[in-house]
Amino acid sequence: MHLTVSYTAVILLAAALFVIGLYGVLVRKSAIGILMSLELMSMAVMINLITFGRFVHQSPLNSWFFTVFLMVIVAAEVGIGLALVIAIYRNDRTSEVDDLDRLKG
């Protein structure tokens, strides 16, 4: 049995995920929470890439290629972000974004 979902429903799902992630980035004080919200936003972008790739009726491999490429970029971003958070925590004993003032000029 083949399940068909409308493009509008998928776009609304991706928009909701993106808005939830944006809210998390703007409200969270913890650097780990901000990284998780950024990950949620990137997942919404990946859902849109796959949906638009199928909507345009090009080869589905194009949208999957860009999605896998974005997943690699996001994995590298999260790895670097977590390394920075750990390094800052070791020096300042905090991961709260509001408490970090070492980078101010």
Buried (B, 14 or more C-beta within 10 A) or exposed (E): EEEEEEEEEBBEBBEEBBEBBBEBBEEBEBBEBBBBBBBBBBBBBBBBBBBBBBEEEEEEEEBBEBBEEBEEEBEEBBEEBEEEBEEBBEEEEEBEBEEBEEEEE
